[in-house]
Amino acid sequence: MQQHLPLQKALAHILTIFDDGANKRRLLRHNYLTFQADTICLLYAGDYSLLRRHDELLLTRALAPGIVGLILPDTAEQFVTIRADSDCDYQLVSHDAFFTQIDKQQAHQQMHTLLLAQITRQYQREELLLGYSSLVAVQGAIVLLDRLEPAIRASTNVADFVVKSTNLSRSIVMKSMAFLRQQNAIEINKGKLTRINHLPDIH
């Protein structure tokens, strides 16, 4: 999802708190990062995909900066995996250390903005994808793609994104996309989404 200015400022402020230069690591392109439930991942640079851990369903694609893994401290396991779509610079911080520094630096307003953005993104994804026919789910995934950063959208194959975001078969996705193109609902060039004109089932 494209980041609005308050979220960008909140992320920059929080990441600066932990950026001492000594603890950053690099996740090379196409590699995966899994981490424990009591750990938070701070992403400083790169293009990454956030995947559901048990089946690699695509939850979103994003450009750093980002913060991943904010869950309740007593949760048994982490739910997500990060895949680097370019080389990514990141840092792992324990849950306790993270919130100790948030308190110390009085960054509660920035955390409020970050958490609201993450909750909103989850609600939007559920609104667009859950409980619908395959054709409507395909349209919802296309809307999610359209809302991503322009650089990501321009480099992402539409069919691949929809398949990975919905777990629908490629044949169903291609049939649905062909129908949408026939209706002039979407425009695609070399596999990339260039324009949404109208989507019949998305209001």
C-alpha positions in Angstrom: 0.0 0.0 0.0 1.2 3.5 -0.8 2.4 5.1 2.4 0.8 8.4 3.3 2.9 11.2 4.9 2.0 10.7 8.6 2.9 7.0 8.3 6.2 7.8 6.5 7.1 10.2 9.3 6.2 7.7 12.0 8.2 4.9 10.4 11.2 7.2 9.9 11.1 8.3 13.6 10.8 4.8 15.0 13.5 3.4 12.8 15.9 6.2 13.7 15.6 5.2 17.4 17.2 1.8 16.6 19.5 2.8 13.8 22.9 2.7 15.4 24.5 1.1 12.3 25.9 -1.8 14.2 23.1 -4.3 14.2 21.9 -4.1 10.6 21.9 -7.2 8.4 21.3 -7.8 4.7 18.8 -10.2 3.3 19.7 -10.9 -0.3 17.2 -10.9 -3.1 15.0 -14.0 -3.4 15.9 -15.1 0.2 13.5 -15.6 3.0 13.6 -14.4 6.6 11.6 -16.1 9.4 11.8 -14.9 13.0 10.3 -15.8 16.3 7.1 -14.4 17.9 9.0 -12.4 20.5 11.0 -10.6 17.7 10.2 -7.5 15.6 11.8 -6.9 12.2 12.8 -3.4 11.2 13.3 -2.9 7.5 15.5 0.0 6.4 15.9 -0.5 2.7 14.7 -2.7 -0.1 11.6 -4.2 -1.7 10.0 -7.1 0.1 6.9 -9.4 0.2 5.1 -10.3 3.3 3.9 -13.9 3.2 1.6 -16.0 5.4 4.1 -18.4 7.0 2.3 -21.7 6.6 1.4 -21.5 2.9 3.3 -18.4 1.6 0.0 -16.6 0.6 1.0 -13.1 -0.4 -0.3 -10.6 2.1 1.4 -7.5 0.6 4.4 -6.2 -1.2 6.1 -3.1 0.1 9.1 -0.8 -0.1 11.1 -0.2 3.1 10.9 1.5 5.5 8.7 -1.0 7.3 8.1 -2.7 10.6 7.0 -6.3 10.6 6.0 -8.7 13.4 4.0 -6.6 15.9 1.9 -9.1 17.7 0.9 -9.7 21.3 3.9 -10.8 23.4 2.4 -14.1 24.6 1.6 -15.3 21.0 3.0 -18.8 20.4 4.4 -18.2 17.0 5.0 -15.6 14.3 2.5 -15.6 11.4 4.5 -14.1 8.6 7.7 -14.6 6.6 9.6 -12.0 4.7 10.8 -12.6 1.1 13.3 -10.1 -0.3 12.4 -9.0 -3.8 15.6 -6.9 -3.8 18.4 -6.8 -1.3 17.0 -5.6 2.0 18.7 -4.1 5.0 17.0 -5.1 8.3 17.4 -5.4 12.0 15.8 -7.8 14.5 14.9 -6.5 17.9 13.3 -8.3 20.8 9.7 -7.4 21.6 10.8 -6.2 25.1 13.7 -4.1 23.8 11.6 -2.6 21.2 8.8 -1.3 23.5 11.4 -0.3 26.2 12.9 2.1 23.6 9.5 3.3 22.4 8.6 4.2 26.0 12.1 5.8 26.6 11.9 7.9 23.5 8.2 8.7 24.0 7.3 7.5 20.5 3.7 6.4 21.4 2.1 8.7 18.9 4.2 7.3 16.1 3.3 3.7 17.3 -0.4 4.7 17.3 -0.1 5.9 13.6 1.8 2.7 12.6 -0.7 0.3 14.3 -3.7 2.1 12.8 -2.1 1.9 9.3 -1.5 -1.9 9.7 -5.1 -2.5 11.0 -6.5 -0.4 8.1 -4.5 -2.4 5.6 -5.8 -5.7 7.1 -9.4 -4.5 7.0 -9.1 -3.4 3.4 -7.6 -6.7 2.4 -10.4 -8.6 4.0 -13.0 -6.3 2.5 -11.6 -7.0 -1.0 -10.8 -10.7 -0.9 -12.7 -12.7 1.7 -16.0 -14.5 1.1 -16.5 -13.7 -2.6 -16.6 -15.5 -5.9 -13.3 -16.0 -7.7 -14.1 -13.2 -10.2 -14.7 -10.7 -7.4 -11.6 -11.9 -5.5 -9.6 -11.4 -8.7 -10.9 -7.8 -8.9 -10.1 -7.2 -5.3 -6.5 -8.4 -5.7 -6.2 -6.1 -8.7 -7.3 -3.2 -6.6 -4.8 -4.1 -3.9 -2.1 -4.1 -6.6 -3.2 -0.7 -7.9 -2.8 0.7 -4.4 0.8 -0.3 -4.0 3.8 1.9 -4.5 4.1 2.9 -8.2 7.6 1.3 -8.4 6.3 -2.0 -7.2 3.2 -1.9 -9.4 5.3 -1.1 -12.5 7.5 -4.2 -11.9 4.8 -6.7 -10.9 3.1 -9.2 -13.2 -0.6 -8.8 -12.6 -1.5 -12.5 -12.9 1.3 -13.6 -10.6 0.2 -11.1 -8.0 -3.4 -12.2 -8.1 -2.5 -15.9 -8.0 -0.2 -15.4 -5.0 -2.7 -13.1 -3.2 -5.7 -15.4 -3.5 -4.4 -18.9 -3.9 -6.8 -19.3 -6.9 -5.6 -21.4 -9.8 -3.8 -19.7 -12.6 -6.4 -20.9 -15.1 -9.2 -19.3 -13.1 -7.2 -16.0 -12.7 -6.4 -15.8 -16.4 -10.0 -16.5 -17.4 -11.2 -13.8 -15.0 -8.6 -11.3 -16.2 -9.5 -12.0 -19.9 -13.2 -11.3 -19.1 -12.2 -8.0 -17.4 -10.1 -6.9 -20.3 -12.9 -7.7 -22.7 -15.1 -5.5 -20.7 -12.5 -2.8 -20.8 -12.4 -2.8 -17.0 -8.6 -3.0 -16.8 -5.7 -2.3 -19.1 -2.6 -4.4 -19.1 0.6 -3.9 -21.0 3.3 -6.6 -21.1 1.8 -8.3 -18.0 1.7 -5.1 -16.0 -1.3 -3.2 -14.7 -1.5 0.2 -16.4 -5.0 1.3 -15.6 -8.3 0.4 -13.9 -11.2 1.9 -15.8 -14.0 0.3 -13.7 -14.5 -3.0 -11.9 -18.1 -4.3 -12.1 -18.1 -5.9 -8.6 -16.0 -3.4 -6.7 -17.7 -0.2 -5.5 
